[in-house]
Amino acid sequence: MSEHERTRDESPWLATTDGPRFSPLEGEYDADVAVIGAGIAGIATATHLKERGRTVAVIERDRVAAAVTGHTTAKVTSQHGLKYDHLIETVGEERARQYADANQAALEEIAERSEGLDAEFERQSAYVYADDASDREQIHDEVQAAKRLGLPAEFAEDGDLDLPFETGGAVRFADQGQFHPRKYVLGLAETIPGEGSEIFEETRATDLDPGDPCRIRTDRGTVTAESVVVATHFPVFDRGGYFARMKTKRSHVVAVRVAGDPPEGMYYNTGEPYRSIRHHRFDGEPLVLIGGENHETGQGGSTKERYDRLESFAREQFDVEEVAYRWSTQDYSPFDSVPYVGRLGPVRENLYVATGFGGWGMTGGVAAGRILEGLICDGQHPNSEVFSPARVNAESAKSLVTHNAEVGAHFTADWAKSLLSGTEATLSPGEGTVVKTDDGPVGVSRNESGEINAVSAICPHMKCVVRWNDGEESWDCPCHGSRFTPEGRVLDGPAIEDLPRRGAREK
């Protein structure tokens, strides 16, 4: 058996957990607060609300912590790249301190709760390192900015880093952490049911009536609640135009077994190509997790080649014995790099959102839970201002115009290409293409059994033409990041409808 055949196309977080299964909704259910989405943000929010005496109903389309939370690199840190010098410059020191305080408090909450959850939490230093000496000034500026905000930052020389290659020095945050994210979230989820609260898996929210009370219609019944939190990675009910206010990013990860001891610490670099490095012990055996090769969803060429580049990097820097796992994830990033946590839209005061964590959802999701608890129960939270979805700044406005002009260009170019495309090409297993038919563009793919799947290639969100992702074998929308299985089922929003099936003739 070849090494590639031994590699599992899933994250080790999912491979090493099954966890409790919660039943789907059956009929009607009433609660004080409904939380749509059972990743770390949704479960953290539900946990805080229940601890404040509120009854909660958590609605999850799939399984608890099986989506983005189950595909993270699971760094638990308030160090989010070179964040704080930029934040002070763009939003001011007061709001930058709110961001720092919220994420540092989330780190400590995860550390404290992990003790009773078997979440494999481990303290580690977090580093953002310069690829070479040309970025040292930028590193020093970040150290000073983070210190001003009360964060545990210091400059680390290259010799202080446990890496097999040279760097230009790094920002070090002491006493940060790493953990098993699915064990953490599943452990919290087990504490929620009872006393009027419940979690419903395999229950798909289909419509939201933002009345008083609110009613959430699902494919299995209706949930009625005084307040609703939408924590579905991308807001499944977009009342605030979030699709135009964020850009998508896909990241890829390989987990490798190496000879010798893995590097201590968690690492992130300043340059391109982006690389993330950390280790984790699964049943006592260490794996080194190497992430990167970021690109906008539906863009950037072959994802198979991106995995190949990560594997090549791993073999160049470490004595790799085996590539054990490979997986990818998707993040949404607001143009000012601060998540949206607060009221979902400008009209209703009882609808809330948590989205746009930009790859830092472990502390970001827990921080969101703390903030939403304050807003729902007390009407305020001391760190809420910087995360407000209603905020407006010059940087966001400029980026919004640029990004949406690019989206329009993709829309026009892909439609023109689909109208000019020829007949269906012969496909090998794992391949897909968009072909011209009398019914418009059709996405045709062949699975490993040789069977052909054909679906509409028009994303139901805003009618962009989807593209084939050869690494994950999915249909991805280059406009706003919706993703679909070869059979057309929604994997990621903003689309909430599946791609319709189409008839296909095998060539």
N, C-alpha and C positions, 0 to 999 in steps of 0.2 A: 504493500500500500504506500502510495506516495505521501510526502509531507503535506501537500496541499489537500489531499483527500482526508487527512486526519484533522485538519483545521475545522472547527465548528463555527458555522456562520450565525453566531449569537453571542450575547455578552455572557461573561461568567456569572454576573449577578442573577440572570435568569436561569442559567444552567444549574446553579447550585441552590435554587429555592423552588419550592412549589407553593407552600404557604396556604393559609386558610382560603377556602372558597366561599364567597358570599352569594346568596341566592339572588336571582333577578327579582325585580319588582313584580308584584302581582296585584293589579287593580289600583286602589287609591291609598295614598299615604300622606299624613299631615305632620309637619315639623315647624319649629320656629325658623330654622334656616335650612335651605337646600344648597348643597355644594355640588356643582357639576365638575367632575374630574377627580380621580383618586390617585394622582401622583403626589409628590412630596408637598407641593403647595396646597392641594386640596385636603389631604389628610392632616397636615399641620394646622390648617384653618379649622377643620372640624374638631380636632383635638382641643384646641384653645377654646373654642366656643362651648364645647361640652363641659370643659372644666369651669366655665363661667356660668353653668346652669342652663344653657340653651339646649334644646333638642335639635338634632341635625339629621338630615337625610342626605347621604352621599350617593351620587349617581355616576356610575362608571360604564362607559361603552364596552370596555374589554375587561381586564383584570387589574386589581390594585397594583400600582407601581410597575406595570408591564410595558409602558410606553417610554417616554423620555427619561423618567426616573430610572428605569431599568436599563438604560443605554448610556449613562453618564460615565465619566472617568472618576466621579465620586471624590473630588477634592472638597474638603470642608474648610473653607478659608475666607477671610475677609480681603485677601489679596486677589484682585481680579484683573491681572495684567498691570500695565502702567496706567492705573485708573485715577489716582488721587490728585496728581499735579494737574491733569486735564480737567477734573471736576472742579477744583478750586478756581481755575481760570474761566470755566464756562458757566457754572451755576453759583459760584461764590462759596466762601469758607463755611458759612452756617449750614447750607444744604449739603455740602460735601461731608460735613461732620455727621449729619443725619444718616447719610448713606453708610459711612464707616461704622457708626454706632449700631445701626440696625443689623449689619452683617456680622460684626464682632459678637453681638448679643446672640445672634442665631447660632454661631459657632459654639458658644458656651452652652446654649440650650441642647444642641445635639450631643455634645460631650456628656452632659449630665443625664439626659434621657437614655443614652446608649448603654449606661451601666446596667439597666434592667431589661434591655431588649436583645442582648446577644448580637449586637450590630457590628462587632469587630472594630470598634473605634480605636484609633491609635494616633497619638500625638506625633506630628511631624513638622519640620520647618518647611515653609513654602518659599520658593525662589522664582523671581523673574530675572533671567540672565540675558546679558548682552551677547550677541553672536561674536562680536569683536570689540576692540577698544574704541571704535568710533561712536559707540552708543553709551559710553561711560558717563558722559555729562547728563544724558537723559535718565540714566539709572540714579545718579546722585540727586537730581531734581525730585525724582519720585520718593526717594528716601526722606528728604526734607519735608515734602508735602505730607506724607503719611505720618511722620512724627508730629507735625503741627496738629494733626487730627486725633492724636492720642493712640495711634496704632503701633504695634510692636515691631517697628521697621529699623533695619540697620543695613549698612553696606557690607557685602561679603566679597572678598577677593576670590579670584579663580581657584586658588588652592583650598578654599573652604568648602567648595562644592564637591559632592561625591559623584562626579560625572567622568566618563572615560575620554572626554575631549576638552579642548581649551575653550574658555569663554572670556568675555571682557569684564567679568565681575557681575554682581547681581544685587537686587533688593532681596533681603531676607526678612520674612515675617516669622518670628518664633512662636512656638506653641500653637500651631494650627493643627489640622487633623485630616484623617482619611478614614473611610468606613465602608461597610457593605450596605449600599443604599436601600436595596430591596428588603433586607432583613430589618433595617430600621423602620421603614414605612409599614411593612407588614406587622411588625410588633406594635406600632401605634394603632394600626387599623383594628387589631383585635380588641383594643380597649374601648372602641366607640359604640358598638351595638349594645342595646339595653337602655332602660329608663326612658323610652320614647325615641331613641336614636337608632339608626340603621344604615348599613352600607348595601347598595344594590349593584352587583356586577352584571355584565352582559345586558345592560339596560341603556338604550341609546336615546338621549334627549333629542326631540325632533322639533319642538316649538316652545316658545316662552311667551306667556301672557303677563306683562309687567303691571298687573293690577295691584290691588290692596285687599286681599293677599295676592301673591304671585301664583301662577299655575304653570308648571312645567309638564308638557305632554311628552311622553316617551313611547317607544314601540311596545311597551308592556303595561302602560297605565299612566296615572297622573299623580304628581307630587304637588301639594299645596304648602306654601311657606310664606312667612312674613317678609323674609329677605332671601336673596339668591346671590351666591358667589359663583362666578364662572372662572374655573381654574383648569381649563382644558388645553393648556399649552398655547394654542391660538384660541381666542374667544369664540366658542361655537355659535354664540349669538352676538354678532358684531354690531353693537349699538353705537360704537364710537369711531368707525372708520379705521380700525386698527390695521386692516390689510394694507392701507396706504401709508401707515406711520411706522412700519417696521420692515426690515429686510430679513430674508431667510439665510441661514448658514447650515450647510451639512458638514459634519466632521467625521473622520474615520479613525478607527482604533484597531491595533493588533495587540494581542497579549501573547508574550513569548516566554518560554522557559529558557533560562540561561544557565550556563555553567558558572559556578561560584556564587558569591553573594550579590544580590541586587543592590542598586544604589539607594541609599537612605535619602529621604527628602522628596518633595514634590516640585516639579520643574515646569517652566513655561518660558519661551524665549520671546525676544522683542522683534525679531525680523521675520523674513520669509525664506523658505517655507516655515510655517508655524509648526512647532513640535511641543507636545506635552509628554512628560515622563513621570511615572510613579510606579511603585510596586504594591502588590497585595498578596497575602498568603491565603491560599485556598487549601483547607485541610492540611495546613502546615507546609505546603509546597509554594514557594514564591513564584509569581509571574510578574514580569515587567510590562506595564501597559504603556504603549507608545501611540499617541494620538496626533492628529494634524490633517494636512491636505484639505484645508477648508475651502469651500466654494459655495456660491449661491445655488440654491436648489434648482435643478433642471438646467444648470449651466456648467461649463467647465470641462466638458469632454468626458472621457471614459472614467468611471469610478473604479473599475477593475485596475486600471493603471495607477490610481491613487493608492490602492492597497499595496500594489507592487512596490511603489516608492517608499511606503512606510516600512515594508518588510526589508527592503534594501538598506534603509537607514539603520534599522535594528541590527542587521547582520554586520554592517560596517562598524558599529559602535560597541556591540556586545557579542559574546560567544554564545550564539543562539543555538539551542538544541532542538527546539520545535516551536512552530507557530501554533499555539493551542486554540486561540479564538480570534475572530475578527468580527467587527460590527460597526455600525455607523449610527449617528444621531442627528437630529435637526434642532436648531435653535432659532428663535426670533429675537432680533435686536432692534430696539428703538434707535432712532438716528442720533440721539444724545447719549446712548449707552446706559440709560437708567431704566429699570423695569417700570411698567405701569401697574400700580397697585392702588386701588381706591374705587371710586364710583365708576360704573361701567360706561355711563353716558351722561349727558347734561340734563336729561329730563327727569328720570326717576331716581329717588334717593335710596331706594331699597334694593338696587342692583349693584353688585360689586364685581371687580375683575382683578386677576393676578396673571400677568403675562409679560413676555419680553425679557427673560432673564439672561439672554445673550451668552449662554454657556456656563453661567454661574448659578444654577438653580438650586444647588444644595443649601447654601446659606440663604440665597435669594428667596427660595420657596418657604423656608421657615420664617424668615423675616416678614414675608407677606402674610403668613398666618398670624403673626403677632400684631401686625398693623391692622389687618381686617378685623380681628377680635376687638381692638380698641375702637375702630370706627363703628362697628355694629353695636357693641355693648355700651360704649361711652360717648360716641359721637366724635371722638378725636383720638389721635395718637401722636406722641411728640416727634416721631420720625416720618410722618406721613407726607409732609409738604413736598419733599424732593421727589417722591414717587407718584405724585398726583397725575392721573391720566389727563387732567385738564390743563396741565402746564403747557406753556408756549415759550420757545426761545429761538433766537436767530439761527443757531446751528441746525436745529431740527427743521425749521422752515426751509432753509437752503437745501438740505439733504433730501427733504421730501420732494421738492420740485425736480431735482436731479434724478432721484431714484424712479419716480413715476414717469419721467420722460423715457428712461431706459425700459421700463415695463411696456410702454406704448410701442417702442421700437421692436421689442421681442414679439408683441402681439401681431404687428404688421408683417414682420419678416416671416414668422412661422406660418401665418395664414397664406401668405404668397407661396411659400415653399410647399405647403400641403396641396395647394391648388395646381401646382406644376408637377407634382410627383407622379411617377409612372405607376406601373402595375406592381402588385405585391411581389417582393423579392423572396427567394428561397431562404428560409431561416433555419439556423442550427439551434439545438436546445439552448435555452438561456438568452436567446436573441429576440429583439423586437424592433418594429419599425412602424412609421405612420404612412399609410397608403391613401390614395385618392379613390373614392367610390362615389356612386350616385347619391349616397346618403351623407356625403361630406367626408372629412378626414376620419380614418378609422385606425386605431392602434392594434396592431396584430403582433402576437408573440407566440413563441413555441416553448412549452415547458420541457422538463427533463424526460418526461414519458413520450415526448414527440407530439403531444396534442397541441392544437392551435386554439388560442384564445383571441377573440376579437371584441373590442369595445369602442365606443365613441372616443375619439381623441380630443374632444372639446371639453375642457374643464368646466363643470357646471357653475363655478363661482363667478367668473367674468369672461368666459368663452375664449380663453387662450388655448392654444394647441399644446398638448402635453408632449413630453419627450421620454424616450426609453432610458432607464437607469440600468446599465449592464452589471453593476456591482451588487445591487440589491434586487434586481429584477422587478422593477416597479415603474409605473408611469408617473413622472414628476412634472409639475407645472412650473415653467420658468418665470411666470409673472408674480405669483404671490405664494408659492411654496406648497400648494396642495399636492398630495401624493396618493396613489391608488395601487392596489394589487393588480396583477395581470388580468384578473377577472373583473376588475373595476371597483372593488370595495375601497372606501375611503380609509386611508392610513393617517393622514395629517390634514388639518384644515388650512385655510379657511373654508374650503368646500365642505358641505355637510351632506351632499347627495352623492351617490355612487355614479360611476360612468356607466351608461346604459350598454347592455350587451348588444353586439352586432353579429350578423351571420358572416362567416368567412369561408372562403374557398381555398383549400390547401393547394399550393403550387408544386 
